[in-house]
Amino acid sequence: MTGRPAGWILGVDSGGSGLRVALARTGDGDGDGGAQRAPAPVGTASADRPVRTGPGGIDASHLLELVLPRARSLLAAAERDGSGADASGTRIDAVCVGAAGMATLGGELRAVLPGAFAGELGARRVALAADAVTAYAGALGERPGAVVAGGTGMIAIGTDLRTWRRADGWGHLLGDCGGGAWIGRAGLEAAMRAHDGRPGGSEALLARAEAVFGPAAGLPGKLYPRTDRPAVLASFAPEVAGCAGRDPVAARVVEEAAVQIAMSAAAVCPEAGGSRVSLTGGLFAIGEPLLAPLRRELAVRLPHARTVPAAGDPLAGALLVADRLARDVLRLPEDPVLLRVG
């Protein structure tokens, strides 16, 4: 791309609670193909509702309905404030969409989005990624290693820059072990054991459960009809962590979560020395009750890897992938469902 004016790239982060879009200049990160820093956005926009999911998977037309007007507004704003002399007439060189559910529900997105972005925005290249991949790119860039994305759920993803490996992320009924819903459910189970007088219960967790949800006997009626049960369960995870310093049952729950998370990280991390491990997502905001045992477990299970802070979030990861793709220097490996590049 030498000799051409810097073009534009678009990053999209689509999750369970909404969607974010960012516009940046091509090449505004570090200056070479091995760079690890995403370009700084010149503008961002968001939608406070998630993309619909239907019988065919994630709804491509709804995603475009949310993304395209925001992308055009960002280009127009960049022109008005002088970020680009010809922003309104400049095509988007590359788009990267990172979407929750892309791996299992992204068939319609993969069929529709490349042509739509080419036709509507002039995009030369399009990358469609699982949100775990954009989380990885935001946290570690294009280095070999593993990233654990923890929130309501939990998924670990790793790469040696040749292939991807994934562990967990199977939802609160089949997995997400160590994630927010997993911790919250275990804490509420211990509360109900205390309510019944069964072994393994926690009076501290029972007190917190009743403070949050009301009388324990009414909890099933409040929880089971909810369509957002994983989020409701996860909302109790900070209460479990808050009790861990004074209650041995709560401490065991959090320590077992650390074990589960570390096992998933170890399952995907490359064996070569110099690999890096990073933690990203809201789960880790519950702090030292989880982080202290997790650091210990990672040191035991991954002695060859170094734990580092995440450099950026999934939206930054989407911009990094789009930037590398626009400059034809993307090093992250392609994958039929995790990272489709066109």
PLY file of the C-alpha trace (Angstrom):
ply
format ascii 1.0
element vertex 342
property float x
property float y
property float z
element edge 341
property int vertex1
property int vertex2
end_header
0.00 0.00 0.00
3.04 2.23 -0.25
2.28 5.48 -2.09
-1.45 5.39 -1.32
-3.07 7.73 1.18
-3.89 5.99 4.42
-7.27 4.35 4.07
-9.93 3.48 6.60
-10.66 0.35 8.59
-13.73 -0.59 10.55
-13.89 -2.77 13.66
-17.13 -4.23 15.02
-17.61 -5.91 18.40
-21.00 -7.61 18.66
-21.89 -9.16 22.01
-24.77 -10.29 24.14
-25.62 -6.82 25.44
-25.01 -4.65 22.39
-22.71 -3.69 19.56
-19.78 -1.29 19.16
-18.25 0.11 15.97
-14.90 1.89 15.61
-13.27 3.69 12.67
-9.50 4.06 12.36
-6.83 4.83 9.81
-4.91 2.02 8.20
-1.42 1.75 9.64
-1.96 3.96 12.68
-0.76 1.18 14.98
2.90 0.17 15.14
4.41 0.26 11.73
5.07 -3.34 10.69
3.39 -6.70 10.21
4.57 -7.97 13.57
3.01 -5.04 15.40
0.98 -5.69 18.49
-0.83 -2.36 18.99
-4.17 -1.67 17.33
-4.68 1.64 15.54
-6.32 4.26 17.72
-9.92 4.88 16.66
-10.85 8.29 15.31
-14.43 7.63 16.35
-16.67 5.03 17.95
-20.40 4.38 18.05
-22.55 1.85 19.85
-25.97 0.24 19.94
-27.43 -0.77 23.28
-29.25 -3.81 21.90
-27.74 -7.07 20.68
-28.00 -8.44 17.18
-30.97 -10.76 16.85
-30.53 -14.52 16.61
-33.09 -16.59 14.74
-33.53 -20.08 13.31
-30.73 -19.41 10.81
-28.31 -18.17 13.46
-27.16 -14.59 13.93
-29.31 -12.27 11.79
-27.05 -10.68 9.17
-29.60 -8.09 8.07
-30.05 -6.88 11.64
-26.28 -6.59 12.13
-26.03 -4.54 8.92
-28.96 -2.40 10.08
-26.98 -1.53 13.20
-23.51 -1.21 11.65
-23.91 0.55 8.31
-25.49 3.85 9.46
-23.00 4.09 12.31
-20.09 3.46 9.96
-21.30 6.18 7.59
-21.79 8.60 10.48
-18.27 7.96 11.72
-16.85 8.62 8.24
-18.84 11.83 7.94
-17.70 12.98 11.38
-14.08 12.23 10.49
-14.44 14.46 7.42
-16.03 17.30 9.40
-13.37 17.37 12.11
-10.48 17.11 9.67
-9.44 13.54 10.46
-9.59 12.81 6.77
-9.70 15.21 3.86
-11.87 12.97 1.70
-13.52 10.73 4.26
-16.91 10.73 2.55
-15.42 9.49 -0.69
-12.88 7.08 0.74
-13.78 3.43 0.88
-13.29 1.24 3.88
-10.21 -0.83 3.10
-11.03 -3.63 5.55
-13.71 -4.60 8.06
-13.40 -7.02 10.95
-16.52 -8.20 12.75
-16.01 -10.03 16.02
-19.27 -11.59 17.15
-20.40 -13.70 20.09
-21.74 -16.94 18.64
-19.87 -16.60 15.34
-18.35 -20.08 15.64
-21.67 -21.90 16.01
-24.31 -19.42 14.78
-22.40 -17.41 12.17
-23.37 -19.20 8.95
-25.60 -16.39 7.70
-23.01 -13.77 8.61
-20.34 -15.60 6.63
-22.67 -15.89 3.64
-23.95 -12.30 3.61
-21.50 -9.85 5.19
-18.53 -9.93 2.78
-20.69 -8.96 -0.20
-22.70 -6.45 1.81
-19.65 -4.63 3.14
-18.07 -4.61 -0.32
-21.22 -3.20 -1.89
-22.16 -0.71 0.82
-18.74 0.48 2.02
-16.39 -0.56 -0.79
-14.55 -2.89 1.58
-11.70 -4.68 -0.16
-11.21 -7.25 2.62
-13.54 -8.60 5.32
-12.69 -10.73 8.36
-15.41 -12.51 10.34
-14.20 -13.67 13.73
-15.48 -15.29 16.87
-15.45 -12.81 19.72
-12.83 -14.98 21.43
-10.49 -14.31 18.48
-10.94 -10.53 18.66
-10.48 -10.77 22.44
-7.22 -12.61 21.75
-6.07 -10.03 19.19
-6.91 -7.18 21.54
-5.12 -8.77 24.47
-1.99 -10.28 22.87
-1.90 -9.02 19.29
-0.18 -11.51 17.01
1.97 -13.30 19.58
1.64 -17.01 20.40
-0.13 -17.72 23.64
-3.54 -18.09 25.24
-6.30 -15.74 26.27
-9.04 -16.50 28.77
-12.17 -14.43 28.21
-14.25 -14.53 31.36
-17.62 -12.92 31.97
-20.97 -14.57 32.43
-19.38 -17.47 30.55
-15.78 -18.58 30.09
-13.76 -19.53 27.03
-10.05 -20.02 26.47
-8.44 -19.68 23.05
-4.83 -20.13 22.05
-2.64 -20.15 18.97
0.89 -20.93 17.89
0.19 -18.70 14.84
-0.43 -21.82 12.76
-3.74 -23.07 14.18
-6.27 -22.12 16.84
-7.19 -24.19 19.87
-10.35 -23.60 21.87
-11.45 -24.85 25.29
-14.89 -24.45 26.84
-17.27 -21.65 25.97
-20.04 -24.28 25.77
-22.63 -22.36 27.75
-23.79 -22.57 31.34
-25.47 -25.97 30.95
-22.54 -27.78 29.33
-19.50 -25.85 30.47
-18.28 -22.26 30.97
-16.48 -23.77 33.95
-15.11 -21.13 36.29
-17.11 -18.33 34.67
-19.47 -15.93 36.38
-22.58 -18.09 36.01
-20.63 -21.13 37.22
-19.43 -19.30 40.35
-22.85 -17.80 41.02
-24.65 -21.13 40.63
-22.21 -22.88 42.97
-22.63 -20.11 45.52
-26.41 -20.27 45.36
-26.32 -24.06 45.69
-24.28 -23.65 48.88
-26.85 -21.11 50.09
-29.69 -23.55 49.49
-27.79 -26.31 51.30
-27.53 -24.03 54.33
-31.23 -23.23 54.06
-32.04 -26.96 54.13
-29.50 -27.85 56.82
-27.57 -30.13 54.48
-23.78 -30.55 54.65
-21.72 -28.24 52.46
-23.88 -25.22 53.03
-22.81 -21.66 53.77
-24.71 -19.40 56.14
-22.77 -16.42 54.79
-23.86 -17.15 51.23
-27.43 -17.81 52.36
-27.51 -14.38 53.99
-26.21 -12.74 50.82
-28.61 -14.69 48.58
-31.59 -13.56 50.66
-30.33 -9.99 50.69
-30.13 -10.02 46.89
-33.06 -12.23 45.86
-35.37 -12.42 48.87
-36.38 -15.52 50.86
-34.46 -18.60 49.78
-37.55 -20.74 49.26
-38.70 -18.34 46.56
-35.42 -18.41 44.61
-36.39 -21.20 42.16
-39.52 -19.33 41.15
-37.48 -16.20 40.51
-34.68 -17.94 38.65
-36.10 -20.76 36.53
-38.59 -18.75 34.42
-35.94 -16.20 33.45
-34.62 -16.27 29.89
-31.45 -14.54 31.13
-30.64 -17.16 33.78
-26.88 -17.17 33.07
-26.68 -13.42 33.68
-28.75 -13.71 36.87
-26.48 -16.48 38.14
-23.40 -14.45 37.23
-24.72 -11.47 39.16
-24.14 -13.47 42.35
-20.47 -14.20 41.58
-19.21 -10.96 43.21
-21.16 -11.92 46.36
-19.35 -15.28 46.44
-16.00 -13.56 46.00
-16.91 -11.05 48.70
-17.57 -13.88 51.17
-14.42 -15.86 50.27
-12.21 -14.08 52.82
-14.36 -15.15 55.78
-16.27 -18.21 54.61
-14.51 -21.48 53.71
-17.30 -22.70 51.43
-17.20 -19.52 49.35
-13.39 -19.70 49.30
-13.55 -23.26 47.93
-15.95 -22.19 45.18
-13.65 -19.40 44.02
-10.54 -21.56 44.29
-12.19 -24.30 42.21
-13.14 -21.67 39.63
-9.46 -20.73 39.43
-8.56 -24.38 38.86
-11.13 -24.71 36.07
-9.96 -21.53 34.34
-6.31 -22.55 34.56
-7.08 -25.99 33.13
-8.78 -24.41 30.12
-5.85 -22.05 29.60
-3.41 -24.96 29.79
-5.46 -26.92 27.24
-4.99 -24.25 24.57
-1.64 -22.61 25.34
1.25 -23.52 23.00
3.92 -25.63 24.66
6.81 -23.57 23.34
8.63 -21.29 25.75
7.89 -17.60 25.45
4.13 -18.03 25.18
2.00 -15.44 26.90
-1.25 -15.78 28.81
-3.71 -12.97 29.32
-7.02 -12.61 31.13
-9.76 -10.41 29.76
-13.39 -9.75 30.59
-15.53 -8.52 33.43
-15.21 -11.70 35.52
-11.73 -10.72 36.65
-12.97 -7.46 38.10
-14.05 -9.44 41.19
-10.38 -9.17 42.11
-7.94 -10.96 44.36
-10.25 -13.66 45.75
-10.17 -15.14 42.23
-6.95 -13.70 40.83
-4.66 -14.88 43.64
-5.51 -18.59 43.32
-5.63 -18.25 39.53
-2.09 -16.89 39.42
-0.93 -19.83 41.51
-2.68 -22.35 39.27
-1.34 -20.79 36.08
2.21 -20.88 37.47
1.86 -24.60 38.19
0.10 -25.61 34.97
1.90 -23.26 32.56
5.42 -22.76 33.93
6.72 -21.99 30.42
4.25 -19.12 29.83
4.26 -15.58 31.16
1.02 -13.99 32.36
0.67 -10.44 31.03
-2.04 -7.77 31.21
-4.38 -7.51 28.25
-3.22 -4.73 25.93
-6.71 -3.95 24.72
-10.31 -5.12 24.49
-12.13 -7.04 21.73
-12.97 -3.86 19.81
-9.27 -3.01 19.70
-8.71 -6.59 18.55
-11.17 -6.13 15.69
-9.31 -2.98 14.60
-5.97 -4.78 14.79
-7.22 -7.63 12.58
-8.75 -5.16 10.10
-5.51 -3.15 9.97
-3.33 -6.20 9.32
-5.80 -7.45 6.74
-5.88 -4.09 4.93
-2.08 -4.16 4.71
-1.99 -7.86 3.73
0.21 -8.74 6.72
-2.21 -10.64 8.98
-0.34 -13.34 10.93
-3.22 -14.78 12.94
-4.26 -18.09 11.38
-7.43 -18.45 9.34
-10.04 -20.96 10.47
-13.35 -21.95 8.85
-15.43 -20.88 11.86
-13.13 -18.91 14.19
-11.53 -16.50 11.70
-12.81 -16.39 8.12
-10.97 -13.94 5.88
-12.04 -12.78 2.46
0 1
1 2
2 3
3 4
4 5
5 6
6 7
7 8
8 9
9 10
10 11
11 12
12 13
13 14
14 15
15 16
16 17
17 18
18 19
19 20
20 21
21 22
22 23
23 24
24 25
25 26
26 27
27 28
28 29
29 30
30 31
31 32
32 33
33 34
34 35
35 36
36 37
37 38
38 39
39 40
40 41
41 42
42 43
43 44
44 45
45 46
46 47
47 48
48 49
49 50
50 51
51 52
52 53
53 54
54 55
55 56
56 57
57 58
58 59
59 60
60 61
61 62
62 63
63 64
64 65
65 66
66 67
67 68
68 69
69 70
70 71
71 72
72 73
73 74
74 75
75 76
76 77
77 78
78 79
79 80
80 81
81 82
82 83
83 84
84 85
85 86
86 87
87 88
88 89
89 90
90 91
91 92
92 93
93 94
94 95
95 96
96 97
97 98
98 99
99 100
100 101
101 102
102 103
103 104
104 105
105 106
106 107
107 108
108 109
109 110
110 111
111 112
112 113
113 114
114 115
115 116
116 117
117 118
118 119
119 120
120 121
121 122
122 123
123 124
124 125
125 126
126 127
127 128
128 129
129 130
130 131
131 132
132 133
133 134
134 135
135 136
136 137
137 138
138 139
139 140
140 141
141 142
142 143
143 144
144 145
145 146
146 147
147 148
148 149
149 150
150 151
151 152
152 153
153 154
154 155
155 156
156 157
157 158
158 159
159 160
160 161
161 162
162 163
163 164
164 165
165 166
166 167
167 168
168 169
169 170
170 171
171 172
172 173
173 174
174 175
175 176
176 177
177 178
178 179
179 180
180 181
181 182
182 183
183 184
184 185
185 186
186 187
187 188
188 189
189 190
190 191
191 192
192 193
193 194
194 195
195 196
196 197
197 198
198 199
199 200
200 201
201 202
202 203
203 204
204 205
205 206
206 207
207 208
208 209
209 210
210 211
211 212
212 213
213 214
214 215
215 216
216 217
217 218
218 219
219 220
220 221
221 222
222 223
223 224
224 225
225 226
226 227
227 228
228 229
229 230
230 231
231 232
232 233
233 234
234 235
235 236
236 237
237 238
238 239
239 240
240 241
241 242
242 243
243 244
244 245
245 246
246 247
247 248
248 249
249 250
250 251
251 252
252 253
253 254
254 255
255 256
256 257
257 258
258 259
259 260
260 261
261 262
262 263
263 264
264 265
265 266
266 267
267 268
268 269
269 270
270 271
271 272
272 273
273 274
274 275
275 276
276 277
277 278
278 279
279 280
280 281
281 282
282 283
283 284
284 285
285 286
286 287
287 288
288 289
289 290
290 291
291 292
292 293
293 294
294 295
295 296
296 297
297 298
298 299
299 300
300 301
301 302
302 303
303 304
304 305
305 306
306 307
307 308
308 309
309 310
310 311
311 312
312 313
313 314
314 315
315 316
316 317
317 318
318 319
319 320
320 321
321 322
322 323
323 324
324 325
325 326
326 327
327 328
328 329
329 330
330 331
331 332
332 333
333 334
334 335
335 336
336 337
337 338
338 339
339 340
340 341
